[in-house]
């Protein structure tokens, strides 16, 4: 039974690690996307810090990416930046790749 228990513990540990990594990737992605949007809106360094934190926080409103996309899109349009949902989604995809690369490089 010890071998079975060890395997079960190993699977649980791997699952927890994978979930934590996914959370960190999404949080880093949201930060990168917030910085990108802040650049398009012409925000100062202090405003950029506050803005990307607001984007990260927006992700906790509901599951999935729709809350982040909605925030980015509405803020960009309010700042008179010409953009559509497809461009925001594409940028989020690019930010996901970059966030994963950054986190894997650290290890």
Backbone as XML, in Angstrom:
<?xml version="1.0"?>
<chain id="A" units="angstrom">
  <residue number="1" name="UNK">
    <atom name="N" x="0.817" y="-1.199" z="0.000"/>
    <atom name="CA" x="0.000" y="0.000" z="0.000"/>
    <atom name="C" x="0.857" y="1.258" z="0.000"/>
  </residue>
  <residue number="2" name="UNK">
    <atom name="N" x="2.059" y="1.184" z="0.437"/>
    <atom name="CA" x="2.915" y="2.355" z="0.501"/>
    <atom name="C" x="3.176" y="2.913" z="-0.894"/>
  </residue>
  <residue number="3" name="UNK">
    <atom name="N" x="3.403" y="2.044" z="-1.858"/>
    <atom name="CA" x="3.646" y="2.500" z="-3.220"/>
    <atom name="C" x="2.431" y="3.249" z="-3.764"/>
  </residue>
  <residue number="4" name="UNK">
    <atom name="N" x="1.254" y="2.729" z="-3.508"/>
    <atom name="CA" x="0.034" y="3.397" z="-3.956"/>
    <atom name="C" x="-0.109" y="4.761" z="-3.282"/>
  </residue>
  <residue number="5" name="UNK">
    <atom name="N" x="0.136" y="4.812" z="-1.986"/>
    <atom name="CA" x="0.048" y="6.074" z="-1.245"/>
    <atom name="C" x="1.069" y="7.083" z="-1.758"/>
  </residue>
  <residue number="6" name="UNK">
    <atom name="N" x="2.262" y="6.609" z="-2.051"/>
    <atom name="CA" x="3.306" y="7.488" z="-2.588"/>
    <atom name="C" x="2.902" y="8.048" z="-3.945"/>
  </residue>
  <residue number="7" name="UNK">
    <atom name="N" x="2.342" y="7.196" z="-4.795"/>
    <atom name="CA" x="1.893" y="7.660" z="-6.115"/>
    <atom name="C" x="0.778" y="8.684" z="-5.973"/>
  </residue>
  <residue number="8" name="UNK">
    <atom name="N" x="-0.155" y="8.416" z="-5.066"/>
    <atom name="CA" x="-1.271" y="9.331" z="-4.855"/>
    <atom name="C" x="-0.752" y="10.687" z="-4.366"/>
  </residue>
  <residue number="9" name="UNK">
    <atom name="N" x="0.164" y="10.678" z="-3.438"/>
    <atom name="CA" x="0.753" y="11.913" z="-2.924"/>
    <atom name="C" x="1.500" y="12.654" z="-4.032"/>
  </residue>
  <residue number="10" name="UNK">
    <atom name="N" x="2.198" y="11.919" z="-4.867"/>
    <atom name="CA" x="2.935" y="12.533" z="-5.962"/>
    <atom name="C" x="1.981" y="13.195" z="-6.955"/>
  </residue>
  <residue number="11" name="UNK">
    <atom name="N" x="0.879" y="12.532" z="-7.275"/>
    <atom name="CA" x="-0.115" y="13.129" z="-8.182"/>
    <atom name="C" x="-0.738" y="14.378" z="-7.570"/>
  </residue>
  <residue number="12" name="UNK">
    <atom name="N" x="-1.043" y="14.316" z="-6.283"/>
    <atom name="CA" x="-1.625" y="15.473" z="-5.607"/>
    <atom name="C" x="-0.646" y="16.642" z="-5.586"/>
  </residue>
  <residue number="13" name="UNK">
    <atom name="N" x="0.607" y="16.348" z="-5.338"/>
    <atom name="CA" x="1.633" y="17.393" z="-5.317"/>
    <atom name="C" x="1.804" y="18.006" z="-6.700"/>
  </residue>
  <residue number="14" name="UNK">
    <atom name="N" x="1.823" y="17.175" z="-7.730"/>
    <atom name="CA" x="1.954" y="17.678" z="-9.093"/>
    <atom name="C" x="0.750" y="18.533" z="-9.474"/>
  </residue>
  <residue number="15" name="UNK">
    <atom name="N" x="-0.438" y="18.080" z="-9.116"/>
    <atom name="CA" x="-1.648" y="18.840" z="-9.409"/>
    <atom name="C" x="-1.601" y="20.213" z="-8.732"/>
  </residue>
  <residue number="16" name="UNK">
    <atom name="N" x="-1.218" y="20.238" z="-7.461"/>
    <atom name="CA" x="-1.129" y="21.511" z="-6.732"/>
    <atom name="C" x="-0.096" y="22.426" z="-7.377"/>
  </residue>
  <residue number="17" name="UNK">
    <atom name="N" x="1.026" y="21.870" z="-7.773"/>
    <atom name="CA" x="2.075" y="22.663" z="-8.424"/>
    <atom name="C" x="1.585" y="23.218" z="-9.757"/>
  </residue>
  <residue number="18" name="UNK">
    <atom name="N" x="0.930" y="22.378" z="-10.543"/>
    <atom name="CA" x="0.418" y="22.818" z="-11.846"/>
    <atom name="C" x="-0.626" y="23.929" z="-11.688"/>
  </residue>
  <residue number="19" name="UNK">
    <atom name="N" x="-1.500" y="23.793" z="-10.702"/>
    <atom name="CA" x="-2.520" y="24.819" z="-10.448"/>
    <atom name="C" x="-1.874" y="26.131" z="-10.018"/>
  </residue>
  <residue number="20" name="UNK">
    <atom name="N" x="-0.875" y="26.055" z="-9.171"/>
    <atom name="CA" x="-0.176" y="27.263" z="-8.727"/>
    <atom name="C" x="0.535" y="27.934" z="-9.899"/>
  </residue>
  <residue number="21" name="UNK">
    <atom name="N" x="1.182" y="27.140" z="-10.734"/>
    <atom name="CA" x="1.866" y="27.707" z="-11.909"/>
    <atom name="C" x="0.863" y="28.371" z="-12.845"/>
  </residue>
  <residue number="22" name="UNK">
    <atom name="N" x="-0.274" y="27.747" z="-13.068"/>
    <atom name="CA" x="-1.284" y="28.336" z="-13.945"/>
    <atom name="C" x="-1.782" y="29.663" z="-13.368"/>
  </residue>
  <residue number="23" name="UNK">
    <atom name="N" x="-1.999" y="29.706" z="-12.066"/>
    <atom name="CA" x="-2.414" y="30.948" z="-11.414"/>
    <atom name="C" x="-1.358" y="32.033" z="-11.601"/>
  </residue>
  <residue number="24" name="UNK">
    <atom name="N" x="-0.102" y="31.687" z="-11.407"/>
    <atom name="CA" x="0.991" y="32.655" z="-11.548"/>
    <atom name="C" x="1.129" y="33.132" z="-12.991"/>
  </residue>
  <residue number="25" name="UNK">
    <atom name="N" x="0.938" y="32.226" z="-13.948"/>
    <atom name="CA" x="1.008" y="32.608" z="-15.360"/>
    <atom name="C" x="-0.097" y="33.592" z="-15.700"/>
  </residue>
  <residue number="26" name="UNK">
    <atom name="N" x="-1.317" y="33.323" z="-15.252"/>
    <atom name="CA" x="-2.444" y="34.212" z="-15.543"/>
    <atom name="C" x="-2.239" y="35.574" z="-14.875"/>
  </residue>
  <residue number="27" name="UNK">
    <atom name="N" x="-1.756" y="35.579" z="-13.636"/>
    <atom name="CA" x="-1.508" y="36.849" z="-12.949"/>
    <atom name="C" x="-0.422" y="37.645" z="-13.673"/>
  </residue>
  <residue number="28" name="UNK">
    <atom name="N" x="0.643" y="36.978" z="-14.096"/>
    <atom name="CA" x="1.721" y="37.660" z="-14.831"/>
    <atom name="C" x="1.211" y="38.148" z="-16.182"/>
  </residue>
  <residue number="29" name="UNK">
    <atom name="N" x="0.391" y="37.323" z="-16.840"/>
    <atom name="CA" x="-0.199" y="37.733" z="-18.119"/>
    <atom name="C" x="-1.024" y="38.997" z="-17.951"/>
  </residue>
  <residue number="30" name="UNK">
    <atom name="N" x="-1.843" y="39.035" z="-16.909"/>
    <atom name="CA" x="-2.679" y="40.206" z="-16.669"/>
    <atom name="C" x="-1.839" y="41.438" z="-16.381"/>
  </residue>
  <residue number="31" name="UNK">
    <atom name="N" x="-0.744" y="41.248" z="-15.666"/>
    <atom name="CA" x="0.165" y="42.367" z="-15.402"/>
    <atom name="C" x="0.755" y="42.892" z="-16.716"/>
  </residue>
  <residue number="32" name="UNK">
    <atom name="N" x="1.232" y="41.978" z="-17.542"/>
    <atom name="CA" x="1.811" y="42.384" z="-18.830"/>
    <atom name="C" x="0.772" y="43.067" z="-19.712"/>
  </residue>
  <residue number="33" name="UNK">
    <atom name="N" x="-0.439" y="42.541" z="-19.725"/>
    <atom name="CA" x="-1.512" y="43.143" z="-20.531"/>
    <atom name="C" x="-1.868" y="44.526" z="-19.989"/>
  </residue>
  <residue number="34" name="UNK">
    <atom name="N" x="-1.883" y="44.671" z="-18.675"/>
    <atom name="CA" x="-2.152" y="45.975" z="-18.080"/>
    <atom name="C" x="-1.078" y="46.988" z="-18.427"/>
  </residue>
  <residue number="35" name="UNK">
    <atom name="N" x="0.165" y="46.543" z="-18.426"/>
    <atom name="CA" x="1.270" y="47.440" z="-18.807"/>
    <atom name="C" x="1.166" y="47.824" z="-20.275"/>
  </residue>
  <residue number="36" name="UNK">
    <atom name="N" x="0.797" y="46.877" z="-21.121"/>
    <atom name="CA" x="0.615" y="47.151" z="-22.542"/>
    <atom name="C" x="-0.482" y="48.193" z="-22.743"/>
  </residue>
  <residue number="37" name="UNK">
    <atom name="N" x="-1.622" y="47.988" z="-22.096"/>
    <atom name="CA" x="-2.750" y="48.908" z="-22.237"/>
    <atom name="C" x="-2.396" y="50.288" z="-21.676"/>
  </residue>
  <residue number="38" name="UNK">
    <atom name="N" x="-1.695" y="50.314" z="-20.561"/>
    <atom name="CA" x="-1.287" y="51.589" z="-19.967"/>
    <atom name="C" x="-0.388" y="52.364" z="-20.934"/>
  </residue>
  <residue number="39" name="UNK">
    <atom name="N" x="0.465" y="51.653" z="-21.633"/>
    <atom name="CA" x="1.323" y="52.295" z="-22.635"/>
    <atom name="C" x="0.508" y="52.899" z="-23.761"/>
  </residue>
  <residue number="40" name="UNK">
    <atom name="N" x="-0.513" y="52.174" z="-24.210"/>
    <atom name="CA" x="-1.375" y="52.701" z="-25.275"/>
    <atom name="C" x="-2.159" y="53.925" z="-24.816"/>
  </residue>
  <residue number="41" name="UNK">
    <atom name="N" x="-2.493" y="53.952" z="-23.519"/>
    <atom name="CA" x="-3.272" y="55.071" z="-22.983"/>
    <atom name="C" x="-2.384" y="56.241" z="-22.564"/>
  </residue>
  <residue number="42" name="UNK">
    <atom name="N" x="-1.064" y="56.045" z="-22.596"/>
    <atom name="CA" x="-0.147" y="57.122" z="-22.246"/>
    <atom name="C" x="-0.090" y="57.422" z="-20.756"/>
  </residue>
  <residue number="43" name="UNK">
    <atom name="N" x="-0.235" y="56.412" z="-19.920"/>
    <atom name="CA" x="-0.216" y="56.607" z="-18.475"/>
    <atom name="C" x="1.214" y="56.798" z="-17.964"/>
  </residue>
  <residue number="44" name="UNK">
    <atom name="N" x="1.344" y="57.502" z="-16.860"/>
    <atom name="CA" x="2.645" y="57.682" z="-16.224"/>
    <atom name="C" x="3.066" y="56.379" z="-15.550"/>
  </residue>
  <residue number="45" name="UNK">
    <atom name="N" x="4.286" y="56.336" z="-15.047"/>
    <atom name="CA" x="4.788" y="55.129" z="-14.380"/>
    <atom name="C" x="3.939" y="54.785" z="-13.163"/>
  </residue>
  <residue number="46" name="UNK">
    <atom name="N" x="3.577" y="55.783" z="-12.373"/>
    <atom name="CA" x="2.762" y="55.531" z="-11.183"/>
    <atom name="C" x="1.363" y="55.064" z="-11.582"/>
  </residue>
  <residue number="47" name="UNK">
    <atom name="N" x="0.798" y="55.692" z="-12.600"/>
    <atom name="CA" x="-0.530" y="55.293" z="-13.078"/>
    <atom name="C" x="-0.495" y="53.887" z="-13.663"/>
  </residue>
  <residue number="48" name="UNK">
    <atom name="N" x="0.606" y="53.554" z="-14.331"/>
    <atom name="CA" x="0.762" y="52.223" z="-14.906"/>
    <atom name="C" x="0.774" y="51.162" z="-13.809"/>
  </residue>
  <residue number="49" name="UNK">
    <atom name="N" x="1.504" y="51.417" z="-12.735"/>
    <atom name="CA" x="1.536" y="50.470" z="-11.614"/>
    <atom name="C" x="0.139" y="50.236" z="-11.053"/>
  </residue>
  <residue number="50" name="UNK">
    <atom name="N" x="-0.587" y="51.318" z="-10.839"/>
    <atom name="CA" x="-1.950" y="51.197" z="-10.303"/>
    <atom name="C" x="-2.861" y="50.498" z="-11.304"/>
  </residue>
  <residue number="51" name="UNK">
    <atom name="N" x="-2.676" y="50.802" z="-12.588"/>
    <atom name="CA" x="-3.559" y="50.228" z="-13.604"/>
    <atom name="C" x="-3.350" y="48.722" z="-13.744"/>
  </residue>
  <residue number="52" name="UNK">
    <atom name="N" x="-2.109" y="48.270" z="-13.838"/>
    <atom name="CA" x="-1.935" y="46.823" z="-14.022"/>
    <atom name="C" x="-2.408" y="46.060" z="-12.791"/>
  </residue>
  <residue number="53" name="UNK">
    <atom name="N" x="-2.306" y="46.668" z="-11.602"/>
    <atom name="CA" x="-2.840" y="46.019" z="-10.407"/>
    <atom name="C" x="-4.362" y="45.919" z="-10.489"/>
  </residue>
  <residue number="54" name="UNK">
    <atom name="N" x="-4.998" y="46.931" z="-11.063"/>
    <atom name="CA" x="-6.454" y="46.898" z="-11.241"/>
    <atom name="C" x="-6.853" y="45.822" z="-12.248"/>
  </residue>
  <residue number="55" name="UNK">
    <atom name="N" x="-6.032" y="45.626" z="-13.267"/>
    <atom name="CA" x="-6.310" y="44.575" z="-14.261"/>
    <atom name="C" x="-6.180" y="43.203" z="-13.607"/>
  </residue>
  <residue number="56" name="UNK">
    <atom name="N" x="-5.145" y="43.004" z="-12.813"/>
    <atom name="CA" x="-4.971" y="41.732" z="-12.106"/>
    <atom name="C" x="-6.167" y="41.496" z="-11.187"/>
  </residue>
  <residue number="57" name="UNK">
    <atom name="N" x="-6.596" y="42.531" z="-10.486"/>
    <atom name="CA" x="-7.744" y="42.426" z="-9.574"/>
    <atom name="C" x="-9.035" y="42.116" z="-10.337"/>
  </residue>
  <residue number="58" name="UNK">
    <atom name="N" x="-9.174" y="42.669" z="-11.524"/>
    <atom name="CA" x="-10.390" y="42.458" z="-12.320"/>
    <atom name="C" x="-10.594" y="40.983" z="-12.661"/>
  </residue>
  <residue number="59" name="UNK">
    <atom name="N" x="-9.510" y="40.232" z="-12.722"/>
    <atom name="CA" x="-9.613" y="38.815" z="-13.083"/>
    <atom name="C" x="-10.337" y="38.002" z="-12.014"/>
  </residue>
  <residue number="60" name="UNK">
    <atom name="N" x="-10.465" y="38.538" z="-10.812"/>
    <atom name="CA" x="-11.124" y="37.800" z="-9.732"/>
    <atom name="C" x="-12.632" y="37.994" z="-9.736"/>
  </residue>
  <residue number="61" name="UNK">
    <atom name="N" x="-13.168" y="38.797" z="-10.655"/>
    <atom name="CA" x="-14.602" y="39.060" z="-10.692"/>
    <atom name="C" x="-15.405" y="37.841" z="-11.134"/>
  </residue>
  <residue number="62" name="UNK">
    <atom name="N" x="-14.900" y="37.122" z="-12.121"/>
    <atom name="CA" x="-15.577" y="35.919" z="-12.611"/>
    <atom name="C" x="-14.536" y="35.000" z="-13.222"/>
  </residue>
  <residue number="63" name="UNK">
    <atom name="N" x="-14.902" y="33.751" z="-13.415"/>
    <atom name="CA" x="-13.943" y="32.828" z="-14.004"/>
    <atom name="C" x="-13.807" y="33.096" z="-15.495"/>
  </residue>
  <residue number="64" name="UNK">
    <atom name="N" x="-12.662" y="32.746" z="-16.017"/>
    <atom name="CA" x="-12.395" y="32.990" z="-17.436"/>
    <atom name="C" x="-11.752" y="34.341" z="-17.666"/>
  </residue>
  <residue number="65" name="UNK">
    <atom name="N" x="-11.553" y="34.657" z="-18.920"/>
    <atom name="CA" x="-10.850" y="35.879" z="-19.303"/>
    <atom name="C" x="-11.762" y="37.038" z="-19.649"/>
  </residue>
  <residue number="66" name="UNK">
    <atom name="N" x="-13.061" y="36.804" z="-19.696"/>
    <atom name="CA" x="-13.979" y="37.843" z="-20.153"/>
    <atom name="C" x="-13.934" y="39.101" z="-19.303"/>
  </residue>
  <residue number="67" name="UNK">
    <atom name="N" x="-13.755" y="38.955" z="-17.991"/>
    <atom name="CA" x="-13.705" y="40.134" z="-17.125"/>
    <atom name="C" x="-12.483" y="40.995" z="-17.425"/>
  </residue>
  <residue number="68" name="UNK">
    <atom name="N" x="-11.355" y="40.366" z="-17.691"/>
    <atom name="CA" x="-10.135" y="41.111" z="-18.016"/>
    <atom name="C" x="-10.278" y="41.771" z="-19.390"/>
  </residue>
  <residue number="69" name="UNK">
    <atom name="N" x="-10.802" y="41.028" z="-20.350"/>
    <atom name="CA" x="-10.985" y="41.580" z="-21.699"/>
    <atom name="C" x="-11.937" y="42.769" z="-21.651"/>
  </residue>
  <residue number="70" name="UNK">
    <atom name="N" x="-13.015" y="42.634" z="-20.909"/>
    <atom name="CA" x="-13.989" y="43.715" z="-20.781"/>
    <atom name="C" x="-13.340" y="44.972" z="-20.186"/>
  </residue>
  <residue number="71" name="UNK">
    <atom name="N" x="-12.538" y="44.789" z="-19.136"/>
    <atom name="CA" x="-11.871" y="45.929" z="-18.497"/>
    <atom name="C" x="-10.901" y="46.593" z="-19.460"/>
  </residue>
  <residue number="72" name="UNK">
    <atom name="N" x="-10.032" y="45.802" z="-20.067"/>
    <atom name="CA" x="-9.044" y="46.368" z="-20.986"/>
    <atom name="C" x="-9.725" y="47.100" z="-22.140"/>
  </residue>
  <residue number="73" name="UNK">
    <atom name="N" x="-10.701" y="46.460" z="-22.744"/>
    <atom name="CA" x="-11.379" y="47.041" z="-23.894"/>
    <atom name="C" x="-12.106" y="48.327" z="-23.515"/>
  </residue>
  <residue number="74" name="UNK">
    <atom name="N" x="-12.836" y="48.313" z="-22.423"/>
    <atom name="CA" x="-13.588" y="49.518" z="-22.044"/>
    <atom name="C" x="-12.646" y="50.657" z="-21.666"/>
  </residue>
  <residue number="75" name="UNK">
    <atom name="N" x="-11.554" y="50.350" z="-20.968"/>
    <atom name="CA" x="-10.604" y="51.398" z="-20.586"/>
    <atom name="C" x="-9.890" y="51.971" z="-21.805"/>
  </residue>
  <residue number="76" name="UNK">
    <atom name="N" x="-9.516" y="51.107" z="-22.730"/>
    <atom name="CA" x="-8.838" y="51.585" z="-23.944"/>
    <atom name="C" x="-9.779" y="52.437" z="-24.791"/>
  </residue>
  <residue number="77" name="UNK">
    <atom name="N" x="-11.006" y="51.999" z="-24.947"/>
    <atom name="CA" x="-11.967" y="52.781" z="-25.731"/>
    <atom name="C" x="-12.277" y="54.115" z="-25.045"/>
  </residue>
  <residue number="78" name="UNK">
    <atom name="N" x="-12.353" y="54.122" z="-23.719"/>
    <atom name="CA" x="-12.602" y="55.361" z="-22.973"/>
    <atom name="C" x="-11.440" y="56.344" z="-23.146"/>
  </residue>
  <residue number="79" name="UNK">
    <atom name="N" x="-10.240" y="55.812" z="-23.371"/>
    <atom name="CA" x="-9.059" y="56.653" z="-23.579"/>
    <atom name="C" x="-8.871" y="56.996" z="-25.056"/>
  </residue>
  <residue number="80" name="UNK">
    <atom name="N" x="-9.889" y="56.712" z="-25.872"/>
    <atom name="CA" x="-9.865" y="57.011" z="-27.314"/>
    <atom name="C" x="-8.770" y="56.261" z="-28.078"/>
  </residue>
  <residue number="81" name="UNK">
    <atom name="N" x="-8.477" y="55.050" z="-27.624"/>
    <atom name="CA" x="-7.543" y="54.184" z="-28.345"/>
    <atom name="C" x="-8.379" y="53.342" z="-29.294"/>
  </residue>
  <residue number="82" name="UNK">
    <atom name="N" x="-8.020" y="53.358" z="-30.576"/>
    <atom name="CA" x="-8.753" y="52.548" z="-31.556"/>
    <atom name="C" x="-8.315" y="51.098" z="-31.428"/>
  </residue>
  <residue number="83" name="UNK">
    <atom name="N" x="-9.229" y="50.288" z="-30.955"/>
    <atom name="CA" x="-8.923" y="48.872" z="-30.726"/>
    <atom name="C" x="-10.229" y="48.096" z="-30.709"/>
  </residue>
  <residue number="84" name="UNK">
    <atom name="N" x="-10.138" y="46.809" z="-30.989"/>
    <atom name="CA" x="-11.327" y="45.966" z="-30.914"/>
    <atom name="C" x="-11.024" y="44.748" z="-30.051"/>
  </residue>
  <residue number="85" name="UNK">
    <atom name="N" x="-12.055" y="43.971" z="-29.777"/>
    <atom name="CA" x="-11.913" y="42.825" z="-28.888"/>
    <atom name="C" x="-10.911" y="41.806" z="-29.426"/>
  </residue>
  <residue number="86" name="UNK">
    <atom name="N" x="-10.876" y="41.618" z="-30.727"/>
    <atom name="CA" x="-9.948" y="40.653" z="-31.317"/>
    <atom name="C" x="-8.494" y="41.032" z="-31.023"/>
  </residue>
  <residue number="87" name="UNK">
    <atom name="N" x="-8.182" y="42.321" z="-31.089"/>
    <atom name="CA" x="-6.805" y="42.765" z="-30.798"/>
    <atom name="C" x="-6.469" y="42.571" z="-29.327"/>
  </residue>
  <residue number="88" name="UNK">
    <atom name="N" x="-7.439" y="42.816" z="-28.464"/>
    <atom name="CA" x="-7.203" y="42.611" z="-27.029"/>
    <atom name="C" x="-6.988" y="41.126" z="-26.753"/>
  </residue>
  <residue number="89" name="UNK">
    <atom name="N" x="-7.807" y="40.276" z="-27.348"/>
    <atom name="CA" x="-7.641" y="38.824" z="-27.164"/>
    <atom name="C" x="-6.287" y="38.347" z="-27.699"/>
  </residue>
  <residue number="90" name="UNK">
    <atom name="N" x="-5.881" y="38.878" z="-28.850"/>
    <atom name="CA" x="-4.583" y="38.508" z="-29.421"/>
    <atom name="C" x="-3.443" y="38.940" z="-28.498"/>
  </residue>
  <residue number="91" name="UNK">
    <atom name="N" x="-3.563" y="40.133" z="-27.930"/>
    <atom name="CA" x="-2.541" y="40.614" z="-27.007"/>
    <atom name="C" x="-2.496" y="39.751" z="-25.743"/>
  </residue>
  <residue number="92" name="UNK">
    <atom name="N" x="-3.662" y="39.337" z="-25.246"/>
    <atom name="CA" x="-3.686" y="38.450" z="-24.089"/>
    <atom name="C" x="-2.989" y="37.126" z="-24.399"/>
  </residue>
  <residue number="93" name="UNK">
    <atom name="N" x="-3.203" y="36.615" z="-25.595"/>
    <atom name="CA" x="-2.535" y="35.370" z="-25.997"/>
    <atom name="C" x="-1.018" y="35.566" z="-26.027"/>
  </residue>
  <residue number="94" name="UNK">
    <atom name="N" x="-0.569" y="36.692" z="-26.585"/>
    <atom name="CA" x="0.863" y="36.989" z="-26.619"/>
    <atom name="C" x="1.422" y="37.143" z="-25.201"/>
  </residue>
  <residue number="95" name="UNK">
    <atom name="N" x="0.663" y="37.801" z="-24.350"/>
    <atom name="CA" x="1.095" y="37.992" z="-22.967"/>
    <atom name="C" x="1.156" y="36.666" z="-22.211"/>
  </residue>
  <residue number="96" name="UNK">
    <atom name="N" x="0.277" y="35.745" z="-22.540"/>
    <atom name="CA" x="0.300" y="34.422" z="-21.910"/>
    <atom name="C" x="1.597" y="33.701" z="-22.251"/>
  </residue>
  <residue number="97" name="UNK">
    <atom name="N" x="1.983" y="33.752" z="-23.508"/>
    <atom name="CA" x="3.231" y="33.119" z="-23.945"/>
    <atom name="C" x="4.418" y="33.757" z="-23.228"/>
  </residue>
  <residue number="98" name="UNK">
    <atom name="N" x="4.428" y="35.077" z="-23.171"/>
    <atom name="CA" x="5.529" y="35.786" z="-22.523"/>
    <atom name="C" x="5.563" y="35.497" z="-21.019"/>
  </residue>
  <residue number="99" name="UNK">
    <atom name="N" x="4.404" y="35.474" z="-20.378"/>
    <atom name="CA" x="4.347" y="35.188" z="-18.941"/>
    <atom name="C" x="4.873" y="33.786" z="-18.645"/>
  </residue>
  <residue number="100" name="UNK">
    <atom name="N" x="4.487" y="32.831" z="-19.457"/>
    <atom name="CA" x="4.961" y="31.450" z="-19.270"/>
    <atom name="C" x="6.477" y="31.393" z="-19.449"/>
  </residue>
  <residue number="101" name="UNK">
    <atom name="N" x="6.971" y="32.082" z="-20.465"/>
    <atom name="CA" x="8.420" y="32.111" z="-20.713"/>
    <atom name="C" x="9.152" y="32.724" z="-19.524"/>
  </residue>
  <residue number="102" name="UNK">
    <atom name="N" x="8.650" y="33.847" z="-19.024"/>
    <atom name="CA" x="9.294" y="34.512" z="-17.901"/>
    <atom name="C" x="9.319" y="33.630" z="-16.655"/>
  </residue>
  <residue number="103" name="UNK">
    <atom name="N" x="8.232" y="32.965" z="-16.361"/>
    <atom name="CA" x="8.169" y="32.139" z="-15.160"/>
    <atom name="C" x="9.005" y="30.881" z="-15.281"/>
  </residue>
  <residue number="104" name="UNK">
    <atom name="N" x="9.092" y="30.315" z="-16.467"/>
    <atom name="CA" x="9.905" y="29.137" z="-16.654"/>
    <atom name="C" x="11.396" y="29.472" z="-16.645"/>
  </residue>
  <residue number="105" name="UNK">
    <atom name="N" x="11.736" y="30.689" z="-17.083"/>
    <atom name="CA" x="13.125" y="31.137" z="-17.063"/>
    <atom name="C" x="13.641" y="31.287" z="-15.637"/>
  </residue>
  <residue number="106" name="UNK">
    <atom name="N" x="12.766" y="31.687" z="-14.741"/>
    <atom name="CA" x="13.155" y="31.928" z="-13.352"/>
    <atom name="C" x="13.598" y="30.641" z="-12.689"/>
  </residue>
  <residue number="107" name="UNK">
    <atom name="N" x="12.971" y="29.543" z="-13.035"/>
    <atom name="CA" x="13.284" y="28.262" z="-12.374"/>
    <atom name="C" x="14.565" y="27.694" z="-12.807"/>
  </residue>
</chain>
